[in-house]
Amino acid sequence: MARGSGGLRFMIAFSPTPEQQAVIGFPLAPLRVAAGAGSGKTATMAMRLAHFVASGTIEPEQALGITFTNKAAGELADRVRRTIPEAAAEGREVEITTYHGFAHSLLSEFGPLVGVPRGVRIVTPGYTRQLIRDAIGTAPRPTLDLTQPGRVVDRVARLASALGDHLRRAGDLVGLGEGEVAAERNALAAVLEEYQRRKQRLGVVDFADLVALAHRLVTEQEGLAERIRDRYRIVLLDEYQDTNPGQRELLRAVFGRGFPVTAVGDTDQTIYEWRGASPDNFEHFGDHFPRNDGRPAESRNLSVTWRNDRAIVTIANEVRARLASPGPLEALAARPGADTGEVVAHWAHSARAEAAWIAGEAQRRHDEGTAWREMAVLFRKHRQMAQVRDALVELGIPVEVASLGGLLEVPEVVDLHCWLRILGRPDDAVALARILTGPHHRLGLGDLAPLARWVSARRHAEIDDDTAIGWALLEAVDELESVTGLSAEARGRLAGFRRLYRDLLSTAQGVSLVELCRIVLDATGAWQEVDALDDAARLSTRLNLYRFLDLAEEWSPLEGGPSLPAFLDHLDLLADEASSGELDTARVSGEDAVPLLTVHRAKGLEWDVVFLPALCKDIFPSRVIQYEDPLSVASVMPYELRLDGGALVPLPEESADRKTILKTAHDEQEWRTAYVAVTRARHAVIASGAFWMGGVKPRAPSPLFEMIDAAAGDDPRRCHDRGVRPEDSISNDTLPAPDPTFDQGWRAALAAAATDAGLAGRLAHAAGIGEAYDGAVGQLQMKLAGLPAAGEPPPVEAAFRTSVTALVTLAGCPLRFRWSEVDRLPRRPTAAARRGVEIHRKIELHNRGSLALDEADAGFYDSVGEQSEPVGTAFGRFKASRFAAQRPLLIEAPFDLDVTGARVSGRIDAVYQDEPGTWEIVDFKSGRPGGDDSRRVQLEAYAVAATEAGLLGGMTPETLKVTFAYLGADQIVEIGENVDDAWLDDARRHLGALVATATSGTYPATSSAGCRYCDFLQLCTAGRSWLEEHP
């Protein structure tokens, strides 16, 4: 303990090294401190403050500390309080805040000077996305591809953040260049301007606004920056490498021109560039914050790590050597007397074997004395976590999953969320199916089949809209007495669900959201199930549910009162926001458990032992998913608008050259992330990977694995032979967990039952449902006995009906036809289809010269290409084509065609007649020509219809031509065929063959590039395998 001349005591917890002393005693002047991982920067900063307080140079309240996160701010404040204990006791604490918190404090005090109320509300990322989605819907957006609206919201949100990071406004984006990217960026700017208007109307700001508005405040209000600066004698900037250019400019405006700013950071740990961080801030701090005489600020280094043992320091320096632009430190150095440390590398046959090895290794180290909480498993991506977690749990190892995809994916919260969904959205068939097949009601797919048949019958009779299927399924439960084919047990369970649903639906009226959540949890027996868990699982589950209840209680919409539908919309938006803090899984603080988290979430943390799994080529370091290219991606900020644009490598016009530059930047990010990963370990880094990681091709070790492997000892359990792909290699992360009765999956269960006829019965009796199983077998035997004998004529059925569009789907992939037309599964509504309908409607109105009385029906318009163009551009090409000047003989002509006894319906876009008897059938496409031969089915059906269906009072053409007119290319592209008798005969045979396939009941998968756009890809093993082989 020591006492300074100012009368305050300060605590010295350690003896500073010469490097640390050089920082602590550096005069009150601008200073950059390059602090390596684990180098004691927080303690050194606190000692620097204590040094000036003890000498009487400054008072504690004259110091300002700014860091990146609330967690880091709390740690810095604790360290300062421990170092200068009497400062807090006398009410003279050092002010510690975050970068956004500093900007907010300025607006809270002086905001009215720039039109911002002092109590302005800051919207969270979820609210931001809600406002952006609303802004998109205020006007037609023909230039934006709304096929997946969530991705458009992502792009707008990303651009909004970038504008704030660089102190720009939406109008700055307009008029930069020409072409499609510029047009899309202009459209995004229009959405951003509407988003800004909505924020102003509601009186709210987002996080990007905070810094931009604070910068306006201190630069536009004369004398205000000096007034704020005079409050302080020293400013400490922690984690400065994570700041964005806007934050830098705000700090320069207030604390530039020689003010004693100490910036601490590490360029080698800049891993947040994807959310705005700029390495240029730390690298050029000396130029941005010069001394009073104009010379650049000086720099000092903290290169000794007090965390890592020597072997880990060696690996860290090797990783750092892969950086094209490392920070100012020459190398990370081990502390005096550091232990040797340990580096381990293991290569397994499959991801499952790797996970089992990790679990076994963790168990071994725990048996040798390492606490569970002192081991961590760090992943590059969330999707690699599940298998490792399962392996740890299987061995009885307590785990703390800090990043399993968010609160809405935790099982106990999923069940509650599903109940809220069917109470607020009765058409949510997915949520209903989850509840009915879940552990409470335990209905199988076979139990739901009679409901599906009931819905199918009603659908063909009464239901025209696919969106009504969800309503119909719930209605089937509501009208249970009219549903035939249910077993007595299934009917009883469905009746129990119906009673519960009716009770909850009645209770939901007039109660608050949090009360409704509690009622659902009580009514479904959730709390009793939680109480039955072991101690660690019970506490974790309760925390997750409490976190969701807190969210329901605290939430209120920007407009109107809180309601269940609005709350569900809010949750949908948050689920789209991968990094939303509101949906972080609850963590059990202090529990002795192995944490699982991503490397990005691990920054600032440390453990004795760190596992780094899935170190495979293109996984970690990862490959480029999308190049951050402002010349080809509209949502990427143009370099000319970036405040750090001068520090970036200029991008050439040639696309391949740009990709080379951008890949180098991507690789730099990945190696920085790897540096952060290995430096989290105090004593041991354990790297692993496997040949088979869920794809159809084996994986090779990544460069990071090879680097660690070279330093590791021999591994006798290492797999050297990739062998054959395991049956479970294909990833099923998006599919539900296996039925506990068939823990190896349905395919394995069916295969086992095929060779062991008594297996199903034994499993049923073991599960306590033997009587029900025997009854179901008896019913099946009765049905089999009632089947017609071989040779008896089948019963007469109604004629098979389909559409031309369905036959096109069938020609492309029979399995897709099955799931679209026979055993219908839900499909995503797409903006591409809507644009196809819209462009056809515009052409129709142009040809008619007036508004058609009948509404456009998407089912009758032809399918659109995947590469669709903005409607305005496509229609402009139509108006410039030869077709715009002709008056069609037929417009949107419907037909009903007999094909080998089946009825095929369709609608022809236009039939033109250059001279009497000479017809040209034209089908307009809003996209570009592609290699999909199945589309030719349309032309075949149209030609046959023109000659047989009596389109114009029984008239038929003397000569006929069929044409596809593509409007999505730079200019209209026509692909036509002349039709003669032989052509028509081939067309009839092809259509007949398609109808035969459609009615055969056999629908094999046909894999092609079209699998990329298939709604049912997750259900189709063949499609996923084909895409793995054709990336």
N, C-alpha and C positions, 0 to 999 in steps of 0.2 A: 504494500500500500504506500502511496505517496500523496503529498499535499502540494498543490501548485500555489503560485503567488496570488491567484484569484480566490483562494480560500476553499476551494473544492477538492475533495479527495478523489483519487482515481485508482483503480485496481489494475495491477500488472499481472496478467495471468501467465505470461511466458516471457522468455528473453528473446527479443527480436534478433533475427539474423541480420547480417550487413545489408542484404537486399531490402529487407523490411524496414530497417532503420533509415535507409536512404529515402524511403517513401514517407515514413512517419515524420522525419525532420525536415522534409523539403519545405522551402519557404512558402508563404501565401502568394502563390502565382499559379497560372494554369499548368496542369500536369496530367500527362497520360500515364497510366499504370497498366502494363501488359501483364496480366496475372494468369499463369498457367493453371490447369485443372488441379484442385486440391492444394493450392499454394497459400491458403490462409488469408485470402483477400479481405473477408469480412472483419476478421480480427485486426488486420493491419489498418483498415479504414477507421475502425473504432479507436485504435491507438493514435492515429493521426489527429482525430478530433481531441482526444484526451491530452495530447501534447500541447495543442494550442490553448485549451481550456486551462490546463495546469500552469502554463506560463503567463496566464492573464491576458493573452493576446485577444481572445474572443470569449464571449459568454456562451453557454450552451444553447440558449434560444436564438443565437445569431448563426447557427449552423443549420443547413438544409441537406437532407439525404434523400435521394430519389433512386428508386430501383424499379424493376420491371413488373413484378407480381406482388400481390398482397402478402403472399407467404414470405417472399424475400424481404419485403418491407418489415414484416413482423420480426424476422430473424435479425435484421440489422438493428431494429429498435431495441430488441432484447440484449444484443451484444453491447450496444452503447450504454444501456442502463446498468449492465453489469460492470462496465468499465468506468463509468462516471456515476456511481449510485446516488450521490447526494444531489445531482442535477434534478432527478425526478422528484426527490423528496421536497425540494424547494419550489416545485412547480415550474421548473425551468428546463423542460425536456427539449432535446434536439428534435426538430420537426422532421419526421420521416414519412415519405409518401411514395406513390407510384408516378410514372410519367403521365398517365391519364389522370391520376388523382391531382397532380399539380395543375394541369390545364383546367380541370373541373373547379378547383379552388379559386382560380382567377375569375372564371365565369360566375361562380357563386357570389363573388364580391363585387365584380365590376361588369357583369354581363349586360345590364341594361344599356351600357354605353354603345353596344353593338346590337341592340335589339333582342337580347336573350334574357328572359326573366330569371331572377336569382334562383328560384325553385324549379328550374326547368327539369323535366323528366328525361332520363337517359334510357333509351330503348335497348333491350337485349337483342342478341342475334336472332332469336325467334321472332320477336316483334318486327325487326328489320325485314326479315323475309316475308312476313305477313303484309307489310306495307308495300314491298316491292311487287309481290304477287298481285295485290290490288291495283297498283300502278300499271302493271302490264295489261290488266283487263279493262282499262278505261277507254281504250281506243284500239282499232285494228292495228295489228303489227305484222303486215305482210312480209316484211324483210326478215323477221325472226322465225326460226324453226321452232315451233311450239309442240313438236312431237313429244318431247319430254319437258313439260313446263318447269319441273324442279331444276333442271339443268340451266334453263334460261334464268331462273331466279339466282342460281349459283353465280352465273356469269355477271349479272347485274350487281349482285352483292360484292363480288370480288372487285369489280371496276369502281364501285362506290367507295370501297375501302382504299383502293389505290389512289383515287382522286384526293381523298383526305390526307393520305400519307405524303402526298407531294404538293399539298396546298393548291389544288386545282379545282375547277368547277366543271359541271357537265358540259357547258357550252364550249369549253376548251377542246373537247373531242371532235366537234363538228367541223367538217371541211378539211380534214387531214387526209389528203390523197384521194384516189379514185378507185373504182372497182368494187367487188363484192364485199371485201373486208371493211372498206371505208363505209359502205352503205349499211352494213350490219352494225358498225360502231356508231354511226349516226342514229340508228334505231335504238341502240342501247342508251345513248345519250338522251334521247327523248323520254325513255322510261325513267332515267335518273332525274330528269327535270321534274317529271310528275311526282316521283318519289320525294323530291325535295319540297315540292309544294304541299304534299300531304303532311310531311313532318312539320312544316311551318303552321299549317292549319290546326294541327293537333297540339302544337306547342311542345314538341319533343325534339331531341337530338340523338344521334348515334355516336359511337365511340370515335369515329373518324372526324365528326363535326367538332368534338371537344378541342382537339389540337388546332384545327383550322380556324375555329372561332377565337380561340385564345391568342393565336398568332395575329389575327386581324386586330384584336383588342390592343395588344402591346405595340403594334406597329402603326396603327392609325390614331391612337390617342396619345397626343404629345405629352411627354413627361411621365407617362404611366410606367414604362419599363424602368426608369430610374427610381421611381417611388417604390417599386417592388424590390429592386436590387438593393436599395439602401437598408432593407430589413435584415440582410444577411452579410456575414463576413467571409463565409466559405460555403461551397456547395460540393457535395460528393455525389457523383453519378455512377451507380452500380450497374453491372450487366449492360454496359453502354453499347456493346456490339449488337444488342437486340433492338436498338432503337431504329425508327424510320426517319427519313429525311425531314418530314414535317416536324417531328419532335426535336430534331437537331436545330432547325431554324427557330423554333419557339425559344429554346434554351439560349441560342446565340443572341436573339433579340433582347433578352433580359440580362444574360450573364456574359455577354461577349466583351470584347475590348479590354482584355487584361484582367478581368475578374478572376479570383482564385478558385477555379473549377478543377476538381480532381475527377477524371473519368477513368474508371476501372473496367477492364474487359479483356476478352480474349478472342481475336479474330478467328482462331482455329475452332472455336465453339459457336460460330454463327450458323445456327441450324434453322433459323426461322425466316429465311428469305422469302419463303412461300407466303408468309403473312405480313410482308412489308419491311422486314429488317434489312438494313443496308450495311455491308462490310465497309463501305466507303466512310461511314461515320467515324469508326474507330481508327481506320488506317490513316485518315487525314485530319484527325482531331487537332494536331498541332497547327494546321493551316486555318481550320475553322475557329479555333479559340487561341489566337496569338497572344503574346505577352504585350505589355503596355507599349513597348517600343516597336511593335509590329513584327518581331521575330516569332517564328513558330514556337508553340509550347514545347517544353522539354518532355522527355519520356523516361520512365524507370521500369524495371522488370521485376517480377516475382516468378522465378523459374523453378524453385524447389517445391516439389509436391510433398505434403505431409500426410497424404492419404495412401498413395500407391507404393507397393513393394517394388523391388528393382526389376523383376521379370516383367511386370505390368508396365513400368516406365519404358522399358525397351520396346515393347510392342506398341505403346502409344507413340513413341518417336518414329517407329517404322510407318505407322499409319499416317502420321503427320507429314512424313517425307513424300507421301503420294499427293499432297496438295500442290497445285500449281502456284498458288499464292499464299504461302503460310504467313502467320502473323510475325510480329517483330521478335518473338522469343527465338533464340537459336535452337534450343532443345529443352525438353522437360527434364529436370534433374531429380534423382531420388534423395530423400532426406538422409542426413548422416545417421548411420546405424540401422538403415532400413533392412528388413528381412529380404530373403531371396525372392519369396513369392512363388506362385505356381501358375503355369500355363498348360492347359489340357485341350486336346482336340480329339474328337470322336466322329467317325463317319459311319452311318448306319445304312441298312438296306432300304428302309422305308420310313416315312414320317412317323408311323405308329411305333416302329422299333426305336427310332430316335427318342420319341417321347418317353417310352418305357425306360430307356437308358438314363435319361435326365432324371426321372423319378427315382430310379435306383441309386444314382450318384448322390442325389440330394439326401436320400435316406441314409446312405453310408456316412456322409459328412455330418449329418445330425447325430448319428450314433457315436461319432468321434468327438462330439462336443460343440459343433456349430449350431447356434440357435436358428430356428426356422426363419425368424425375422431378419437374420443376417445373411440370408441367401435370396437372390432375386433372379427372375427370368425376364430378360429384356428382348422384345421383338421389334422388328422393323415395321411390321404391319399387324393390325388387329387379327386378320383372318388366320394367322398362324397359331393363335393362342389355344383354341378349343381342344385340340388333341393333347397338348402338353398338360392343360388343366385336368382333362379326364384321367390321364396317366397318374398325375399326382394324387388326385382324389381316390383313385382305385387302390393306391398304396396306403391310404389313410393319412396322407400328408395335408395339413391345413393350408389352404391357399387364400390369398386375398387378391381378387381380380380387380385391378384398378382401371382396366380398359377393355371390357368385353363387348364394346359396341354401344354402351349407354344404358341408362336406367330402363328404357322401354324394352330391352331385350333380356332383362333378368326375369326368369320364369315366373316368380311370384307376382311381379308387376305386369307381365304379359297377360296373366289370367284376369287381373283386375281391369286392365285396359280393355280387354275384349268384352267384358261385361258392360263397361261404359259405352263401348262402340255399339253394341246391339240395342242398348237402351236409347242412345241418341241417334243411331242410324239403323233402323230396322232392316235396311237393305244390305247390310254388311254380312254377306254370306261367309266370308273367310273367318270373321270373328265368331260367328255362330258355329261353324264347323269345328273350330278350335275348342270351344266350350263343350260341345256334344261329344267329341272324341277325347276329351281330356280326362284327368283322373277322377273327377267327381261323377260323371255320368257314364264313362267307360263304354261308349258306343263305338262299334267298329264301322268300317266302310260298308260292310254287308248290311248292317242295321240301317244305314242311311239310304241304301239303294231304293227301298220302296218310296221314301220321300222324294228322291230324284225322279222316279217314274211318275209320281203324282204331279210334280212340277212340270215334267216334260209334257204330260198330257194337257195340263192347263196352259202351258206355254203355246203349244200348237193351236189350242182352241181360242185363247183369250189374250195371251201376253205377246205383244209385238216388240217390246224393247228389251234388249239384253240387261239393261240396268234394273229391270223389274224382277230378275231371277232371284235376287237376294230376298226381296219381299215375298216372293212365292214360296221360298224354302221355309221362311218363318211362318207363313200362312199355312203351310202343310202341317207344321207342328201344332198350330192353333186349331186346325180342323182334323185332329188326329183320328177321330172316329171314321172319317171318310177315306183314310189311307189304308189300303189293303196290303197284305204280304208281310206285315210286321210280326216278329215273334212276340210272345207274351211278355218276355223280359224286356225287350227293346221298347215295347209300347208302354210298359210301366215306367221305365227310365225317362222316356220322352214326356210322359204325363207329369212326372216329378219336375222336370225342367220347366214345363209349361206353367205349373203352379208357381214355381219360384219366379219365373220371368214376369208373370202377371202381377205378383205381389210387389216385385221391385219396380215395375213400370208404374204402378199406382203410387208407390212410396216416393218415386223420383220427382213427382210433381210438387213443387213448392219448397224443396229442401236445398240447402247450399251444396256446392260441389263436394266439399270435404265431408259433409254429412252423408251424402250419397255414397261416397267411397267407403266410409266406415260401415254403412248399412250393408253394402255388397260384401265386404269382408266378413261381417258377422253372419250374414245369411248363408254364405257359401262355406262356412266353417274354416276359413283361412287361418284364423288365429289358433284354432285347435291343432291344425297341421303344423304350424310354426312351433307350438309348444312341444310337439313330439320330436323335434329335431335335436341333435346334440348341441352342446353349449355354443361352440363357435359358429355353426351354421345357423342356429336360432338367432344369435345376435346380429349376424350379417343380414339375414332375411328381414328381421324387424327394422333394421336401419334402412334398408331399401324401401320397404313399405312406408316408413315414416317420412322418408325423403319425398316420395310421391305424394303423400298426404299434405306435406308442407307446400309442395308445388301447387296442389289443387286449392289450398287455403289462401295462398298469397297471390294467385293469379287473378288479374282483372283485365278485361279487354281495353283497348284504346278508346273504343266507342261503345256505348251501350253498357248494359249490365252483364255480369258473368252468367253464362248459360252453358249447358252441356255441349250442344253442337259447336259453339264457338271455342270451348276448351279443347274439344277433339281436333278442331282445325289447327289450334295452336300446337298441340302435340304432334300433329302431322308435320308442321313446319320445323319443329325442333328435331324431329327424327331425321329430317333431311340435312340438318346442320351437324356434320360429323364431329365438330370440335365444340359443340355447345356445352358449356359448363353446367347448365341446368340439368343435363341428363347424365352427369358423371355418376358411375356406380358408387354407392355408399361404401366407405372403407372403414374397417374396424381398427381404430387407432390404438396402437400399443399391443394388439394381439400378436401372439407368437405364431405367425403364419408366413408362408412364402409369397411375396408379392409378384404378380404377373402384370407387366405394363409395357408400353412402347418406349423406345429409346427417347423420343421427344418428351414423354411424360416423366422420364427419369432424370432429366437434366436438373442438377442441383442436389441430387440424392446420392447416397453411397452405401455399399454393403461389403461384408467380408468376401463373399463369393458371388460372382455374377455369371449366369449362364447366358450364352448367346446362341440360340437355336436357329435353324433354317438358313445357315450361311451358305446358300447355294447361288450359283450364277444367276444373275438377273433378279434375285430376291433381296440380298443384302451383300454388297451395294445393289440397289435396284436399277432396273433399266428405265429408260425414258418412256413415260406414258404419253405425254403431250409436250411438245417443245414450247417453251415460253417465248414464242415468236410473235412480236407485235405486227409483223408484216403479213402474217397468215391467220392469226387468232385475234378476233375483234375485242375480246375481253382482256387482252394483255395491254398494259399501259404503253403507249408509244414512247420511245426513248426521248424524243424531243420535248415531251412534257414532264419527264422525270427530273427531279432536282439533282439526282446523282447520275444523270445521263452521261455527263462528261467522263465519268469513271468507268463506263461500260465499254466493252469492245464493240466498235461499230459493226452493224450487220450489213453484209453485202446483198445485192439483189438476187444472186443465184441461191436457190433454195438449198441445194446440197451444202454449199459453203456455210450458210447460216446454221444448218443443223450441226455441222462440225463444231462451230463456236458454242452453240447452245448446249450441246452434249458435254462439252468440256465444263461448262458452268454447272450442269446437273451433276456430273461426276464429282466436282468439287464439293457440292452440298452433301453427297453421299459419304465421302471420306471424312468430312467434318462430323457427320452423324456417327460414323464408326469411331472416330476419336473420342466423342462424348461417351459412346457405349463402353469402350474398354477402360476408360478412366473412372468409371463408377465403382470399380472393384478395388478393395483394399489389398486383399491377399491372393485371390485366385480368379482368373478368367477362364471359363470353360466354353469352348466353341464346339458346335456340332452341326451336322447336316445329314442329308440322305440322298440316295439315288432317286428314289420315288417319292415325290412330294405332292401327289394328287393330280398329275397330268398323265398323258399317254406316252410321253418321252422321258427318259431318265435325265436327272440333273447332274451337272458337274459342280465341283467345289467352287466357291466364289474366290476372288483374289484375297478377300479378308480372311477366309478360312485357311487358304494356303499360307498366308503370312503367319497366322497363329500356329498352324500345324508345323511349320518349319522350326518354330521355337519350342514346341511341345515334345514330350518324351514319347516313346513307343506306346502304342495302344494295342494290346493283344486281342481286344474284342472288336477291332475295326473290321468293317466289311469292305472287301476289295473287289468282289464280284457283284455287278449290278443285277445279275440273274434275270428273272422274268418279273413283269409288273404284278404286284399283289392285286387281288381282286378288289380290295377296298381302296385302291389307289386313286380312283376318280373322286374328286372332292365333292362332298354333299353338304357343304356348310350351310347352304340355304334351305335344306330340307329339314323337316322336323326330326326330333330325336327318335330313335327306334322304339317300338313297342317293348315294354319291359318283358313281356312273355316271349318275344322273338328278338332277343338282344343282338343277334347276328344279322338282323334284317330279314325282310320278306323273301328275298330271292333265296337266301340260304335255307330258310324255313321250308319253302316249297320244295327245294331240291331234296331236303332231308325227308320230308313227308312222302315224296315220290318213291323213295326206296324203303320207307318204313311206314306201312299202312296204319299202324297203331299209334304213331307218334302224336298226332293231333289229339286223339282221345286221352292219352296219358297227360299231355300238357293241360287239357281242359280240366281233368279231374284234379290235377295238382293245383290248379288255380282256383279251385272251389266252384267251378261252373260246369261240372260234369253233367248234371241233369239237363241243363239248358243245351249243352252240346249234343247230348244224345237225342233230345227232342228235335234239334235242328237237322241232325242226320236223318232222323225218321221222316221229317217233312221233305227233305231232298229226295229220299228214296221213293216217296209217294209221287213226287213230281216226275221223277225219272220213269216210274211205272206208267204214268199217264201220257208219255210221249208217244207219237204215232209210230207204228212199226215200220221197219224198212220197206220201202216200196209203196207205201201209202202216199197219195197225192197231198202236198202241203196245202194248208188252207189258203183261200184266195185273199190276197191283200190288196189294198188300194194302190193305185199307180204311184211309183216313186217320183218325187218332185225335187228339183234342185234348181240352181241358178248358174248362169254362165260363170260368174265370179267364183262360185264354189268349184266348178269343173277346172278352172284355172289353178286354184289351190290344189286340187287333186292331182293335176298333171305335174305340178311342182313337187309335191310330197304327199302321198296318201295318208301318212300319219297326221300331218297337219290338218288335212281335210277331216279326218276322224274327230280331232279335238275341236275343230271349228264348226262342223256341221252335224256330226253324229252324236258323240258323247261330248257335248259342248262344255268347254271350260271357259272361265272368264278371260276376256281379252282387254288389253289396254286400248282406250280410245286414243287415236293418234292425230296430231295436228296435220300430218301428211295427208291422211284420209280426208280431213276437213278441208284442206287446201284443194285436194282433188275435186271434192264436191263443189267448192266455191268457184274454181276455174271453169268447170263444166257448166255451172249455173250462169256464169258471165257469158260464156259462149252461147248458151241457149237463149239468153235474153237478147244478145246481139242479133242472133239469127231471127228471133221472133219480132224484134223491134218493140216488144212490150213485155210486161211481167207475166210469167206463167201463173195460172191459177193454182195448179197443184204444187205442193211443197216439195223441195228436193229431198229425195230419199237415198241415203248413202248406199243402201243395199242394191239399188239398181244402177248406180254409177260404177264404172269399172275400177278395178284396183289401180293404185298409183304406184309409180316407181319409188324405190328407196331414196333416190337422189332427186328429190323434188325441189323446185325452184320457187322463190317468192311469187305470190299470185300476180302482183302488179306487173312484174317483168314477163311472166309467161303469157299473160293476156295481151301485153304489148306486142309480143312476137306473133300471136294469133292475128291481131289487127293488121300487122304488116304482111301477113301471108296472103296467098291467092284465095284462101277460103273465105276471108272476111268480105271480099267483094262479091261473093256468089250467094244466091238465095237457095238454101237447101230444099230438096224435094220433100224430105222428111226430117223432122227435128225431134230428138229424144224419143224415138219410135219404140214402144214396148212390143214384145212378142212372146208367144208361148209355143214352143216347138216340141213336136213329138219325136223322140229319139229312142227307137227300139222299145216302144211302149212306155217310156218314162217321159215326164214333162219337164222341159228345160226353159226357164224364163230369163229374159234379159231386156236390155234397152240399148238401142243403137244411137250413138251420139248424133250423127248426121248422115244423110244420103244426098249426094249431089248428082245432078244430071246435066252434063254438058250439052247433050243433044238427045232427042227422044230415044228411049230404049237403052241408053248408055249410062249406067249407074256407077258411082264410086262411093263405097261405104267408108267413112272416115271415123276412126276412134282416136280422140285426142288424149294425150298423156302429158301430165304436168311435169314429168321428170325427163331424164335423158335416156337414150337407148342403152340397153344392157344385154347381158348374155342369157336372159331368162327365156328359154324357148317355150315355156308353158304358156306365155301370153298369147302365142299364136292360136290357142284354142278359141280366143275371143273372135278372131277373124273367121275361123272355120264356122263357128256357130252363127255369126252374123250373115255369112254368105249363104249357108243353108237356109236360114230364116228368110232371107230375101227371095229365095226361089221357091220356098214351100209354105211359109207362114202367112201369105196373103197380106203383106204390110200395107199395100196401097190399093184396097178394093180388089184384091186378087191379081193385080198387075205384077208381072215379073219382068226383069230386065232381059234385053237381048244380049248385051255384053256387060260384064261385071268386073270391077276392080275393088280390092280391099286394101286399106291404107292405115298404118299407124302414123300419126303426126305428133312428134315429140316437141314440146314447147320449153323444155328445161335446158337445152344447150344454148350456145351463143347465138345460134339462129335456128329456125325451125328445121327439123330433120324429118323427112318422109321416108317410110319404108313400106313399099306396096307390092302387091302380087296380083297378077291377072288371073282371073278365075275361069276355068273351062270345065267341061264335064268330068274329065279325069280328076281334076283338082277337087271338085265337089264330091266325087265318089270316095276319094281318100279322106276328105273331111268327115263324111258321114261315118265311115268305118272307124275313124279315130274317136269321134264323139260316142259312138256305140260302145267302143272298148272302154272308154272312161266311165260310162254309165254302168257297164258290167262290173268294173272295179268298185264303183261306189256302192253297189248293191251286194257285193260279195261278202262283206264283213271282214275282209282281210286288208289291213292298211299298213304296209311296211313303210319304214322311214326311208326317205331319199335325201341324202345329205348333199348340200351345195352351199354356195356363198349366201344363199337366202337364209341359211340358218342364223346368220348374224342378226337378223331382224325378226326372228320368229318369237311370238309371244310365249311359246311353250318350250323354249330352249332348256330351261332348268329341269324339265321332265324327260328330256330326250338324250339318252346316253350317246346315241349315234351322232347326233348333231354336235354335242360338246366334244366328242372325240375328233370329229372332222375338223372343227375349228382349232383344236390343239395342234393338229397336223398341218393346218393351213392358216398360220397366224396372220 
